[in-house]
Amino acid sequence: MDVDLIFRIAAVGILVSVLNQVLARSGREEQATMVTLAGLVVVLMMVVRQISDLFRLVKDLFGL
């Protein structure tokens, strides 16, 4: 696992939490929830890509 991936996930988390707080304090809870869900989807896409690379590596390693 690359350290860059951890920093990207942390950056997305920080950005989402700041946007969530700003939107929640201004009375836009629905948009805050949507921002949180969008951040979760972005992070899950990054993680799924890494898991796919891991499976591909294992497949190539064992010649499957």
PDB file of N, H, CA, C and O in Angstrom:
ATOM      1  N   MET A   1       0.846  -1.175   0.000  1.00  0.00           N
ATOM      2  CA  MET A   1       0.000   0.000   0.000  1.00  0.00           C
ATOM      3  C   MET A   1       0.889   1.235   0.000  1.00  0.00           C
ATOM      4  O   MET A   1       1.887   1.308   0.716  1.00  0.00           O
ATOM      5  N   ASP A   2       0.514   2.164  -0.791  1.00  0.00           N
ATOM      6  H   ASP A   2      -0.297   2.104  -1.373  1.00  0.00           H
ATOM      7  CA  ASP A   2       1.286   3.389  -0.919  1.00  0.00           C
ATOM      8  C   ASP A   2       0.828   4.399   0.131  1.00  0.00           C
ATOM      9  O   ASP A   2      -0.360   4.503   0.438  1.00  0.00           O
ATOM     10  N   VAL A   3       1.792   5.139   0.674  1.00  0.00           N
ATOM     11  H   VAL A   3       2.757   5.054   0.425  1.00  0.00           H
ATOM     12  CA  VAL A   3       1.474   6.148   1.688  1.00  0.00           C
ATOM     13  C   VAL A   3       0.654   7.273   1.066  1.00  0.00           C
ATOM     14  O   VAL A   3      -0.138   7.924   1.748  1.00  0.00           O
ATOM     15  N   ASP A   4       0.848   7.495  -0.228  1.00  0.00           N
ATOM     16  H   ASP A   4       1.491   6.966  -0.782  1.00  0.00           H
ATOM     17  CA  ASP A   4       0.095   8.530  -0.927  1.00  0.00           C
ATOM     18  C   ASP A   4      -1.408   8.267  -0.865  1.00  0.00           C
ATOM     19  O   ASP A   4      -2.200   9.202  -0.753  1.00  0.00           O
ATOM     20  N   LEU A   5      -1.795   7.005  -0.937  1.00  0.00           N
ATOM     21  H   LEU A   5      -1.151   6.245  -1.028  1.00  0.00           H
ATOM     22  CA  LEU A   5      -3.214   6.649  -0.842  1.00  0.00           C
ATOM     23  C   LEU A   5      -3.787   7.047   0.519  1.00  0.00           C
ATOM     24  O   LEU A   5      -4.903   7.560   0.601  1.00  0.00           O
ATOM     25  N   ILE A   6      -3.030   6.813   1.570  1.00  0.00           N
ATOM     26  H   ILE A   6      -2.124   6.396   1.504  1.00  0.00           H
ATOM     27  CA  ILE A   6      -3.491   7.178   2.920  1.00  0.00           C
ATOM     28  C   ILE A   6      -3.666   8.684   3.032  1.00  0.00           C
ATOM     29  O   ILE A   6      -4.637   9.155   3.624  1.00  0.00           O
ATOM     30  N   PHE A   7      -2.728   9.443   2.465  1.00  0.00           N
ATOM     31  H   PHE A   7      -1.939   9.060   1.985  1.00  0.00           H
ATOM     32  CA  PHE A   7      -2.844  10.896   2.508  1.00  0.00           C
ATOM     33  C   PHE A   7      -4.039  11.390   1.688  1.00  0.00           C
ATOM     34  O   PHE A   7      -4.712  12.341   2.086  1.00  0.00           O
ATOM     35  N   ARG A   8      -4.305  10.746   0.544  1.00  0.00           N
ATOM     36  H   ARG A   8      -3.759   9.973   0.221  1.00  0.00           H
ATOM     37  CA  ARG A   8      -5.461  11.144  -0.250  1.00  0.00           C
ATOM     38  C   ARG A   8      -6.763  10.868   0.492  1.00  0.00           C
ATOM     39  O   ARG A   8      -7.678  11.692   0.477  1.00  0.00           O
ATOM     40  N   ILE A   9      -6.847   9.712   1.138  1.00  0.00           N
ATOM     41  H   ILE A   9      -6.104   9.043   1.150  1.00  0.00           H
ATOM     42  CA  ILE A   9      -8.050   9.385   1.902  1.00  0.00           C
ATOM     43  C   ILE A   9      -8.223  10.361   3.064  1.00  0.00           C
ATOM     44  O   ILE A   9      -9.337  10.799   3.353  1.00  0.00           O
ATOM     45  N   ALA A  10      -7.122  10.697   3.726  1.00  0.00           N
ATOM     46  H   ALA A  10      -6.217  10.342   3.491  1.00  0.00           H
ATOM     47  CA  ALA A  10      -7.195  11.658   4.829  1.00  0.00           C
ATOM     48  C   ALA A  10      -7.622  13.036   4.325  1.00  0.00           C
ATOM     49  O   ALA A  10      -8.397  13.724   4.989  1.00  0.00           O
ATOM     50  N   ALA A  11      -7.123  13.441   3.159  1.00  0.00           N
ATOM     51  H   ALA A  11      -6.493  12.881   2.620  1.00  0.00           H
ATOM     52  CA  ALA A  11      -7.496  14.746   2.600  1.00  0.00           C
ATOM     53  C   ALA A  11      -8.980  14.782   2.254  1.00  0.00           C
ATOM     54  O   ALA A  11      -9.654  15.780   2.511  1.00  0.00           O
ATOM     55  N   VAL A  12      -9.485  13.713   1.682  1.00  0.00           N
ATOM     56  H   VAL A  12      -8.937  12.903   1.473  1.00  0.00           H
ATOM     57  CA  VAL A  12     -10.917  13.653   1.375  1.00  0.00           C
ATOM     58  C   VAL A  12     -11.728  13.712   2.665  1.00  0.00           C
ATOM     59  O   VAL A  12     -12.743  14.405   2.730  1.00  0.00           O
ATOM     60  N   GLY A  13     -11.285  12.991   3.686  1.00  0.00           N
ATOM     61  H   GLY A  13     -10.460  12.428   3.633  1.00  0.00           H
ATOM     62  CA  GLY A  13     -11.993  13.004   4.966  1.00  0.00           C
ATOM     63  C   GLY A  13     -12.024  14.377   5.606  1.00  0.00           C
ATOM     64  O   GLY A  13     -13.059  14.804   6.119  1.00  0.00           O
ATOM     65  N   ILE A  14     -10.899  15.071   5.578  1.00  0.00           N
ATOM     66  H   ILE A  14     -10.059  14.724   5.161  1.00  0.00           H
ATOM     67  CA  ILE A  14     -10.842  16.419   6.156  1.00  0.00           C
ATOM     68  C   ILE A  14     -11.733  17.378   5.372  1.00  0.00           C
ATOM     69  O   ILE A  14     -12.471  18.168   5.959  1.00  0.00           O
ATOM     70  N   LEU A  15     -11.660  17.306   4.043  1.00  0.00           N
ATOM     71  H   LEU A  15     -11.060  16.664   3.566  1.00  0.00           H
ATOM     72  CA  LEU A  15     -12.485  18.179   3.214  1.00  0.00           C
ATOM     73  C   LEU A  15     -13.964  17.918   3.426  1.00  0.00           C
ATOM     74  O   LEU A  15     -14.751  18.859   3.531  1.00  0.00           O
ATOM     75  N   VAL A  16     -14.349  16.664   3.491  1.00  0.00           N
ATOM     76  H   VAL A  16     -13.709  15.900   3.406  1.00  0.00           H
ATOM     77  CA  VAL A  16     -15.754  16.320   3.699  1.00  0.00           C
ATOM     78  C   VAL A  16     -16.222  16.773   5.078  1.00  0.00           C
ATOM     79  O   VAL A  16     -17.336  17.277   5.217  1.00  0.00           O
ATOM     80  N   SER A  17     -15.395  16.602   6.085  1.00  0.00           N
ATOM     81  H   SER A  17     -14.490  16.193   5.973  1.00  0.00           H
ATOM     82  CA  SER A  17     -15.826  17.003   7.425  1.00  0.00           C
ATOM     83  C   SER A  17     -15.984  18.521   7.536  1.00  0.00           C
ATOM     84  O   SER A  17     -16.910  19.002   8.189  1.00  0.00           O
ATOM     85  N   VAL A  18     -15.091  19.268   6.904  1.00  0.00           N
ATOM     86  H   VAL A  18     -14.340  18.878   6.373  1.00  0.00           H
ATOM     87  CA  VAL A  18     -15.218  20.730   6.929  1.00  0.00           C
ATOM     88  C   VAL A  18     -16.480  21.166   6.188  1.00  0.00           C
ATOM     89  O   VAL A  18     -17.250  21.986   6.687  1.00  0.00           O
ATOM     90  N   LEU A  19     -16.685  20.610   4.992  1.00  0.00           N
ATOM     91  H   LEU A  19     -16.060  19.944   4.586  1.00  0.00           H
ATOM     92  CA  LEU A  19     -17.895  20.964   4.240  1.00  0.00           C
ATOM     93  C   LEU A  19     -19.154  20.554   4.991  1.00  0.00           C
ATOM     94  O   LEU A  19     -20.152  21.275   4.984  1.00  0.00           O
ATOM     95  N   ASN A  20     -19.105  19.396   5.636  1.00  0.00           N
ATOM     96  H   ASN A  20     -18.295  18.810   5.641  1.00  0.00           H
ATOM     97  CA  ASN A  20     -20.252  18.926   6.399  1.00  0.00           C
ATOM     98  C   ASN A  20     -20.575  19.894   7.542  1.00  0.00           C
ATOM     99  O   ASN A  20     -21.740  20.227   7.760  1.00  0.00           O
ATOM    100  N   GLN A  21     -19.572  20.334   8.253  1.00  0.00           N
ATOM    101  H   GLN A  21     -18.625  20.064   8.076  1.00  0.00           H
ATOM    102  CA  GLN A  21     -19.794  21.274   9.365  1.00  0.00           C
ATOM    103  C   GLN A  21     -20.338  22.612   8.866  1.00  0.00           C
ATOM    104  O   GLN A  21     -21.250  23.180   9.467  1.00  0.00           O
ATOM    105  N   VAL A  22     -19.779  23.107   7.773  1.00  0.00           N
ATOM    106  H   VAL A  22     -19.039  22.645   7.285  1.00  0.00           H
ATOM    107  CA  VAL A  22     -20.240  24.393   7.236  1.00  0.00           C
ATOM    108  C   VAL A  22     -21.691  24.295   6.794  1.00  0.00           C
ATOM    109  O   VAL A  22     -22.498  25.175   7.093  1.00  0.00           O
ATOM    110  N   LEU A  23     -22.021  23.227   6.085  1.00  0.00           N
ATOM    111  H   LEU A  23     -21.366  22.511   5.843  1.00  0.00           H
ATOM    112  CA  LEU A  23     -23.398  23.080   5.611  1.00  0.00           C
ATOM    113  C   LEU A  23     -24.374  22.829   6.756  1.00  0.00           C
ATOM    114  O   LEU A  23     -25.494  23.340   6.736  1.00  0.00           O
ATOM    115  N   ALA A  24     -23.967  22.054   7.745  1.00  0.00           N
ATOM    116  H   ALA A  24     -23.057  21.639   7.762  1.00  0.00           H
ATOM    117  CA  ALA A  24     -24.853  21.764   8.869  1.00  0.00           C
ATOM    118  C   ALA A  24     -25.116  23.019   9.696  1.00  0.00           C
ATOM    119  O   ALA A  24     -26.231  23.226  10.174  1.00  0.00           O
ATOM    120  N   ARG A  25     -24.107  23.846   9.863  1.00  0.00           N
ATOM    121  H   ARG A  25     -23.202  23.678   9.475  1.00  0.00           H
ATOM    122  CA  ARG A  25     -24.288  25.075  10.652  1.00  0.00           C
ATOM    123  C   ARG A  25     -25.140  26.105   9.922  1.00  0.00           C
ATOM    124  O   ARG A  25     -25.768  26.956  10.551  1.00  0.00           O
ATOM    125  N   SER A  26     -25.161  26.026   8.592  1.00  0.00           N
ATOM    126  H   SER A  26     -24.651  25.334   8.081  1.00  0.00           H
ATOM    127  CA  SER A  26     -25.983  26.977   7.841  1.00  0.00           C
ATOM    128  C   SER A  26     -27.398  26.448   7.615  1.00  0.00           C
ATOM    129  O   SER A  26     -28.185  27.073   6.905  1.00  0.00           O
ATOM    130  N   GLY A  27     -27.723  25.306   8.210  1.00  0.00           N
ATOM    131  H   GLY A  27     -27.083  24.799   8.787  1.00  0.00           H
ATOM    132  CA  GLY A  27     -29.074  24.794   8.136  1.00  0.00           C
ATOM    133  C   GLY A  27     -29.364  23.935   6.914  1.00  0.00           C
ATOM    134  O   GLY A  27     -30.526  23.707   6.579  1.00  0.00           O
ATOM    135  N   ARG A  28     -28.344  23.469   6.262  1.00  0.00           N
ATOM    136  H   ARG A  28     -27.400  23.654   6.535  1.00  0.00           H
ATOM    137  CA  ARG A  28     -28.528  22.640   5.062  1.00  0.00           C
ATOM    138  C   ARG A  28     -28.081  21.210   5.354  1.00  0.00           C
ATOM    139  O   ARG A  28     -27.084  20.732   4.814  1.00  0.00           O
ATOM    140  N   GLU A  29     -28.826  20.554   6.203  1.00  0.00           N
ATOM    141  H   GLU A  29     -29.636  20.943   6.642  1.00  0.00           H
ATOM    142  CA  GLU A  29     -28.470  19.204   6.613  1.00  0.00           C
ATOM    143  C   GLU A  29     -28.552  18.197   5.470  1.00  0.00           C
ATOM    144  O   GLU A  29     -27.779  17.239   5.430  1.00  0.00           O
ATOM    145  N   GLU A  30     -29.477  18.406   4.547  1.00  0.00           N
ATOM    146  H   GLU A  30     -30.104  19.184   4.579  1.00  0.00           H
ATOM    147  CA  GLU A  30     -29.614  17.482   3.416  1.00  0.00           C
ATOM    148  C   GLU A  30     -28.381  17.521   2.526  1.00  0.00           C
ATOM    149  O   GLU A  30     -27.877  16.481   2.102  1.00  0.00           O
ATOM    150  N   GLN A  31     -27.895  18.738   2.246  1.00  0.00           N
ATOM    151  H   GLN A  31     -28.304  19.582   2.591  1.00  0.00           H
ATOM    152  CA  GLN A  31     -26.685  18.857   1.434  1.00  0.00           C
ATOM    153  C   GLN A  31     -25.472  18.325   2.182  1.00  0.00           C
ATOM    154  O   GLN A  31     -24.570  17.748   1.575  1.00  0.00           O
ATOM    155  N   ALA A  32     -25.446  18.517   3.499  1.00  0.00           N
ATOM    156  H   ALA A  32     -26.179  18.986   3.992  1.00  0.00           H
ATOM    157  CA  ALA A  32     -24.339  17.987   4.290  1.00  0.00           C
ATOM    158  C   ALA A  32     -24.305  16.465   4.221  1.00  0.00           C
ATOM    159  O   ALA A  32     -23.234  15.864   4.128  1.00  0.00           O
ATOM    160  N   THR A  33     -25.473  15.850   4.265  1.00  0.00           N
ATOM    161  H   THR A  33     -26.342  16.338   4.340  1.00  0.00           H
ATOM    162  CA  THR A  33     -25.540  14.392   4.146  1.00  0.00           C
ATOM    163  C   THR A  33     -25.090  13.945   2.763  1.00  0.00           C
ATOM    164  O   THR A  33     -24.388  12.941   2.638  1.00  0.00           O
ATOM    165  N   MET A  34     -25.478  14.669   1.731  1.00  0.00           N
ATOM    166  H   MET A  34     -26.048  15.484   1.832  1.00  0.00           H
ATOM    167  CA  MET A  34     -25.075  14.307   0.371  1.00  0.00           C
ATOM    168  C   MET A  34     -23.572  14.452   0.175  1.00  0.00           C
ATOM    169  O   MET A  34     -22.959  13.639  -0.517  1.00  0.00           O
ATOM    170  N   VAL A  35     -22.972  15.475   0.776  1.00  0.00           N
ATOM    171  H   VAL A  35     -23.470  16.135   1.338  1.00  0.00           H
ATOM    172  CA  VAL A  35     -21.519  15.649   0.693  1.00  0.00           C
ATOM    173  C   VAL A  35     -20.816  14.487   1.392  1.00  0.00           C
ATOM    174  O   VAL A  35     -19.812  13.974   0.899  1.00  0.00           O
ATOM    175  N   THR A  36     -21.346  14.080   2.534  1.00  0.00           N
ATOM    176  H   THR A  36     -22.162  14.496   2.935  1.00  0.00           H
ATOM    177  CA  THR A  36     -20.765  12.954   3.254  1.00  0.00           C
ATOM    178  C   THR A  36     -20.862  11.676   2.433  1.00  0.00           C
ATOM    179  O   THR A  36     -19.897  10.915   2.360  1.00  0.00           O
ATOM    180  N   LEU A  37     -21.998  11.433   1.823  1.00  0.00           N
ATOM    181  H   LEU A  37     -22.782  12.051   1.883  1.00  0.00           H
ATOM    182  CA  LEU A  37     -22.158  10.245   0.987  1.00  0.00           C
ATOM    183  C   LEU A  37     -21.249  10.292  -0.237  1.00  0.00           C
ATOM    184  O   LEU A  37     -20.682   9.272  -0.628  1.00  0.00           O
ATOM    185  N   ALA A  38     -21.108  11.455  -0.836  1.00  0.00           N
ATOM    186  H   ALA A  38     -21.569  12.284  -0.518  1.00  0.00           H
ATOM    187  CA  ALA A  38     -20.219  11.586  -1.990  1.00  0.00           C
ATOM    188  C   ALA A  38     -18.767  11.321  -1.592  1.00  0.00           C
ATOM    189  O   ALA A  38     -18.029  10.671  -2.332  1.00  0.00           O
ATOM    190  N   GLY A  39     -18.362  11.819  -0.438  1.00  0.00           N
ATOM    191  H   GLY A  39     -18.961  12.347   0.163  1.00  0.00           H
ATOM    192  CA  GLY A  39     -17.008  11.547   0.048  1.00  0.00           C
ATOM    193  C   GLY A  39     -16.787  10.078   0.308  1.00  0.00           C
ATOM    194  O   GLY A  39     -15.718   9.542   0.013  1.00  0.00           O
ATOM    195  N   LEU A  40     -17.799   9.417   0.862  1.00  0.00           N
ATOM    196  H   LEU A  40     -18.667   9.852   1.101  1.00  0.00           H
ATOM    197  CA  LEU A  40     -17.703   7.982   1.107  1.00  0.00           C
ATOM    198  C   LEU A  40     -17.563   7.207  -0.198  1.00  0.00           C
ATOM    199  O   LEU A  40     -16.781   6.259  -0.279  1.00  0.00           O
ATOM    200  N   VAL A  41     -18.311   7.603  -1.212  1.00  0.00           N
ATOM    201  H   VAL A  41     -18.946   8.373  -1.147  1.00  0.00           H
ATOM    202  CA  VAL A  41     -18.230   6.935  -2.512  1.00  0.00           C
ATOM    203  C   VAL A  41     -16.850   7.130  -3.138  1.00  0.00           C
ATOM    204  O   VAL A  41     -16.291   6.195  -3.712  1.00  0.00           O
ATOM    205  N   VAL A  42     -16.307   8.326  -3.030  1.00  0.00           N
ATOM    206  H   VAL A  42     -16.761   9.086  -2.563  1.00  0.00           H
ATOM    207  CA  VAL A  42     -14.979   8.596  -3.598  1.00  0.00           C
ATOM    208  C   VAL A  42     -13.925   7.735  -2.916  1.00  0.00           C
ATOM    209  O   VAL A  42     -13.078   7.145  -3.588  1.00  0.00           O
ATOM    210  N   VAL A  43     -13.966   7.658  -1.593  1.00  0.00           N
ATOM    211  H   VAL A  43     -14.653   8.137  -1.047  1.00  0.00           H
ATOM    212  CA  VAL A  43     -12.989   6.852  -0.861  1.00  0.00           C
ATOM    213  C   VAL A  43     -13.170   5.369  -1.180  1.00  0.00           C
ATOM    214  O   VAL A  43     -12.188   4.648  -1.354  1.00  0.00           O
ATOM    215  N   LEU A  44     -14.417   4.913  -1.258  1.00  0.00           N
ATOM    216  H   LEU A  44     -15.215   5.499  -1.117  1.00  0.00           H
ATOM    217  CA  LEU A  44     -14.649   3.511  -1.595  1.00  0.00           C
ATOM    218  C   LEU A  44     -14.138   3.183  -2.996  1.00  0.00           C
ATOM    219  O   LEU A  44     -13.623   2.088  -3.220  1.00  0.00           O
ATOM    220  N   MET A  45     -14.271   4.103  -3.931  1.00  0.00           N
ATOM    221  H   MET A  45     -14.689   4.992  -3.749  1.00  0.00           H
ATOM    222  CA  MET A  45     -13.743   3.858  -5.269  1.00  0.00           C
ATOM    223  C   MET A  45     -12.225   3.735  -5.243  1.00  0.00           C
ATOM    224  O   MET A  45     -11.664   2.898  -5.951  1.00  0.00           O
ATOM    225  N   MET A  46     -11.555   4.552  -4.442  1.00  0.00           N
ATOM    226  H   MET A  46     -12.011   5.232  -3.868  1.00  0.00           H
ATOM    227  CA  MET A  46     -10.100   4.448  -4.333  1.00  0.00           C
ATOM    228  C   MET A  46      -9.696   3.113  -3.719  1.00  0.00           C
ATOM    229  O   MET A  46      -8.745   2.478  -4.174  1.00  0.00           O
ATOM    230  N   VAL A  47     -10.415   2.693  -2.692  1.00  0.00           N
ATOM    231  H   VAL A  47     -11.187   3.209  -2.322  1.00  0.00           H
ATOM    232  CA  VAL A  47     -10.080   1.439  -2.009  1.00  0.00           C
ATOM    233  C   VAL A  47     -10.379   0.243  -2.908  1.00  0.00           C
ATOM    234  O   VAL A  47      -9.599  -0.709  -2.945  1.00  0.00           O
ATOM    235  N   VAL A  48     -11.486   0.278  -3.624  1.00  0.00           N
ATOM    236  H   VAL A  48     -12.120   1.052  -3.593  1.00  0.00           H
ATOM    237  CA  VAL A  48     -11.836  -0.832  -4.521  1.00  0.00           C
ATOM    238  C   VAL A  48     -10.795  -0.969  -5.626  1.00  0.00           C
ATOM    239  O   VAL A  48     -10.456  -2.084  -6.023  1.00  0.00           O
ATOM    240  N   ARG A  49     -10.295   0.134  -6.115  1.00  0.00           N
ATOM    241  H   ARG A  49     -10.570   1.039  -5.793  1.00  0.00           H
ATOM    242  CA  ARG A  49      -9.248   0.082  -7.136  1.00  0.00           C
ATOM    243  C   ARG A  49      -7.993  -0.603  -6.590  1.00  0.00           C
ATOM    244  O   ARG A  49      -7.367  -1.404  -7.284  1.00  0.00           O
ATOM    245  N   GLN A  50      -7.634  -0.286  -5.354  1.00  0.00           N
ATOM    246  H   GLN A  50      -8.143   0.365  -4.791  1.00  0.00           H
ATOM    247  CA  GLN A  50      -6.462  -0.925  -4.756  1.00  0.00           C
ATOM    248  C   GLN A  50      -6.690  -2.412  -4.507  1.00  0.00           C
ATOM    249  O   GLN A  50      -5.777  -3.218  -4.687  1.00  0.00           O
ATOM    250  N   ILE A  51      -7.898  -2.778  -4.096  1.00  0.00           N
ATOM    251  H   ILE A  51      -8.640  -2.124  -3.950  1.00  0.00           H
ATOM    252  CA  ILE A  51      -8.215  -4.194  -3.882  1.00  0.00           C
ATOM    253  C   ILE A  51      -8.192  -4.932  -5.211  1.00  0.00           C
ATOM    254  O   ILE A  51      -7.743  -6.077  -5.269  1.00  0.00           O
ATOM    255  N   SER A  52      -8.663  -4.307  -6.268  1.00  0.00           N
ATOM    256  H   SER A  52      -9.028  -3.377  -6.221  1.00  0.00           H
ATOM    257  CA  SER A  52      -8.616  -4.916  -7.591  1.00  0.00           C
ATOM    258  C   SER A  52      -7.174  -5.162  -8.023  1.00  0.00           C
ATOM    259  O   SER A  52      -6.860  -6.219  -8.570  1.00  0.00           O
ATOM    260  N   ASP A  53      -6.302  -4.194  -7.779  1.00  0.00           N
ATOM    261  H   ASP A  53      -6.557  -3.335  -7.335  1.00  0.00           H
ATOM    262  CA  ASP A  53      -4.882  -4.375  -8.099  1.00  0.00           C
ATOM    263  C   ASP A  53      -4.279  -5.517  -7.281  1.00  0.00           C
ATOM    264  O   ASP A  53      -3.460  -6.281  -7.791  1.00  0.00           O
ATOM    265  N   LEU A  54      -4.680  -5.634  -6.022  1.00  0.00           N
ATOM    266  H   LEU A  54      -5.346  -5.013  -5.608  1.00  0.00           H
ATOM    267  CA  LEU A  54      -4.181  -6.721  -5.179  1.00  0.00           C
ATOM    268  C   LEU A  54      -4.617  -8.076  -5.719  1.00  0.00           C
ATOM    269  O   LEU A  54      -3.808  -9.001  -5.793  1.00  0.00           O
ATOM    270  N   PHE A  55      -5.884  -8.204  -6.098  1.00  0.00           N
ATOM    271  H   PHE A  55      -6.541  -7.453  -6.038  1.00  0.00           H
ATOM    272  CA  PHE A  55      -6.367  -9.472  -6.651  1.00  0.00           C
ATOM    273  C   PHE A  55      -5.658  -9.811  -7.959  1.00  0.00           C
ATOM    274  O   PHE A  55      -5.334 -10.971  -8.217  1.00  0.00           O
ATOM    275  N   ARG A  56      -5.419  -8.791  -8.778  1.00  0.00           N
ATOM    276  H   ARG A  56      -5.682  -7.849  -8.568  1.00  0.00           H
ATOM    277  CA  ARG A  56      -4.701  -9.010 -10.042  1.00  0.00           C
ATOM    278  C   ARG A  56      -3.286  -9.491  -9.766  1.00  0.00           C
ATOM    279  O   ARG A  56      -2.788 -10.380 -10.456  1.00  0.00           O
ATOM    280  N   LEU A  57      -2.635  -8.913  -8.767  1.00  0.00           N
ATOM    281  H   LEU A  57      -3.040  -8.191  -8.207  1.00  0.00           H
ATOM    282  CA  LEU A  57      -1.283  -9.319  -8.402  1.00  0.00           C
ATOM    283  C   LEU A  57      -1.240 -10.753  -7.899  1.00  0.00           C
ATOM    284  O   LEU A  57      -0.344 -11.514  -8.264  1.00  0.00           O
ATOM    285  N   VAL A  58      -2.198 -11.123  -7.067  1.00  0.00           N
ATOM    286  H   VAL A  58      -2.926 -10.504  -6.771  1.00  0.00           H
ATOM    287  CA  VAL A  58      -2.264 -12.496  -6.538  1.00  0.00           C
ATOM    288  C   VAL A  58      -2.543 -13.466  -7.680  1.00  0.00           C
ATOM    289  O   VAL A  58      -1.970 -14.554  -7.733  1.00  0.00           O
ATOM    290  N   LYS A  59      -3.419 -13.070  -8.586  1.00  0.00           N
ATOM    291  H   LYS A  59      -3.884 -12.186  -8.543  1.00  0.00           H
ATOM    292  CA  LYS A  59      -3.740 -13.929  -9.732  1.00  0.00           C
ATOM    293  C   LYS A  59      -2.502 -14.148 -10.603  1.00  0.00           C
ATOM    294  O   LYS A  59      -2.238 -15.272 -11.030  1.00  0.00           O
ATOM    295  N   ASP A  60      -1.753 -13.094 -10.865  1.00  0.00           N
ATOM    296  H   ASP A  60      -1.967 -12.181 -10.518  1.00  0.00           H
ATOM    297  CA  ASP A  60      -0.536 -13.235 -11.657  1.00  0.00           C
ATOM    298  C   ASP A  60       0.538 -14.020 -10.922  1.00  0.00           C
ATOM    299  O   ASP A  60       1.301 -14.767 -11.535  1.00  0.00           O
ATOM    300  N   LEU A  61       0.596 -13.851  -9.619  1.00  0.00           N
ATOM    301  H   LEU A  61      -0.023 -13.244  -9.121  1.00  0.00           H
ATOM    302  CA  LEU A  61       1.598 -14.533  -8.816  1.00  0.00           C
ATOM    303  C   LEU A  61       1.410 -16.037  -8.840  1.00  0.00           C
ATOM    304  O   LEU A  61       2.384 -16.781  -8.949  1.00  0.00           O
ATOM    305  N   PHE A  62       0.180 -16.490  -8.741  1.00  0.00           N
ATOM    306  H   PHE A  62      -0.611 -15.886  -8.653  1.00  0.00           H
ATOM    307  CA  PHE A  62      -0.103 -17.918  -8.722  1.00  0.00           C
ATOM    308  C   PHE A  62      -0.437 -18.470 -10.104  1.00  0.00           C
ATOM    309  O   PHE A  62      -0.678 -19.669 -10.247  1.00  0.00           O
ATOM    310  N   GLY A  63      -0.455 -17.617 -11.116  1.00  0.00           N
ATOM    311  H   GLY A  63      -0.259 -16.644 -11.000  1.00  0.00           H
ATOM    312  CA  GLY A  63      -0.703 -18.070 -12.475  1.00  0.00           C
ATOM    313  C   GLY A  63      -2.106 -18.579 -12.713  1.00  0.00           C
ATOM    314  O   GLY A  63      -2.305 -19.535 -13.463  1.00  0.00           O
ATOM    315  N   LEU A  64      -3.064 -17.958 -12.090  1.00  0.00           N
ATOM    316  H   LEU A  64      -2.902 -17.182 -11.481  1.00  0.00           H
ATOM    317  CA  LEU A  64      -4.458 -18.391 -12.244  1.00  0.00           C
ATOM    318  C   LEU A  64      -5.125 -17.745 -13.428  1.00  0.00           C
ATOM    319  O   LEU A  64      -6.299 -18.006 -13.693  1.00  0.00           O
TER     320      LEU A  64
END
